Amino acid sequence: MSKRVALTVGNTAVDWLDQSLSCSHNSVMSDAVTPDLSTLTFEAALEELGHIVRQLEEGAVPLDAAISLYERATLLKGHCDARLRDAEARIERIKLSADGKAQGVAPFDGS
């Protein structure tokens, strides 16, 4: 079964088609195996966030586990937002002269 999953992280809308909705309340991550946020790449954090969203959307997660998942999702979203801000700060855009030739670079301004 395919299902479309959409998340917004920072100013970036993430939308993908999920082909493997095999998550269940039995696969809720415990604190003992939950990776530390500081060690997660943006992609890994976004993947875990998507996994949590799918579990919560299925509605088969017990209340206490759902609250824990929601708390983890909030932390993951914050981590992804921070990673995106860091990436945007490192991006420079090329400034062009009136004749269209490269003139230098300017900081990324988000527009």
C-alpha positions in Angstrom: 0.0 0.0 0.0 1.4 3.4 -0.9 0.8 6.5 1.2 1.9 10.1 0.7 3.8 11.6 3.7 4.4 15.3 3.9 6.4 17.2 6.5 7.6 20.8 6.7 11.0 21.3 8.2 12.1 25.0 8.4 11.0 26.5 5.1 11.4 23.3 3.3 8.4 21.1 2.5 9.3 17.5 2.3 6.9 15.3 0.5 7.5 11.7 -0.5 5.6 8.6 -1.4 6.0 5.8 1.1 5.9 2.3 -0.3 6.6 0.4 2.9 4.2 1.2 5.7 5.4 -1.7 7.9 5.8 0.3 11.1 3.7 -0.7 14.0 3.5 0.1 17.7 5.9 -2.8 18.3 8.7 -0.9 16.6 8.5 2.2 18.8 12.1 3.2 19.5 13.0 3.0 23.2 15.3 5.5 24.8 18.0 2.8 25.0 18.3 2.5 21.2 17.3 6.0 20.2 20.3 7.7 18.5 21.6 10.8 20.0 20.6 13.8 17.9 24.1 15.2 17.7 25.2 12.1 15.8 22.3 12.1 13.2 22.7 13.5 9.8 19.9 15.6 8.3 18.8 12.6 6.2 18.8 10.2 9.1 16.8 12.6 11.3 14.3 13.2 8.5 13.9 9.4 8.0 13.3 8.8 11.7 10.8 11.7 11.7 8.9 10.2 8.8 8.9 6.8 10.6 7.4 8.4 13.7 4.8 10.3 11.6 3.7 7.0 10.0 3.4 5.3 13.4 1.3 8.1 14.8 -0.9 8.3 11.7 -1.7 4.6 11.9 -3.1 5.2 15.4 -2.0 1.8 16.8 0.5 3.3 19.2 -0.5 3.3 22.9 -1.0 6.7 24.4 2.2 6.8 26.5 4.3 5.6 23.5 2.6 8.2 21.3 3.5 11.0 23.7 7.1 9.8 23.7 7.1 9.6 19.9 5.7 13.1 19.7 8.4 14.4 22.0 11.1 12.7 19.9 9.5 14.1 16.7 9.7 17.6 18.1 13.4 17.2 18.9 14.0 15.7 15.4 12.2 18.6 13.7 14.3 21.1 15.7 17.5 19.2 14.7 16.5 19.2 11.0 15.6 23.0 11.2 19.0 23.7 12.7 20.8 21.6 10.1 19.0 23.4 7.3 19.9 26.8 8.8 23.5 25.7 9.0 23.4 24.6 5.3 21.8 27.9 4.2 24.4 29.9 6.0 27.1 28.1 4.1 25.5 28.6 0.7 26.6 31.5 -1.4 24.9 32.8 -4.5 26.8 34.0 -7.6 26.4 37.8 -8.2 26.1 38.7 -11.9 27.1 41.9 -13.5 24.8 43.8 -15.8 26.2 41.9 -18.8 25.5 38.5 -17.1 29.1 37.7 -16.2 30.0 36.3 -12.8 31.1 39.2 -10.6 31.6 37.5 -7.2 29.5 35.9 -4.5 27.1 37.0 -1.9 25.6 35.3 1.2 22.5 33.2 0.6 19.5 35.4 1.6 16.7 32.8 1.3 15.0 34.5 -1.6 
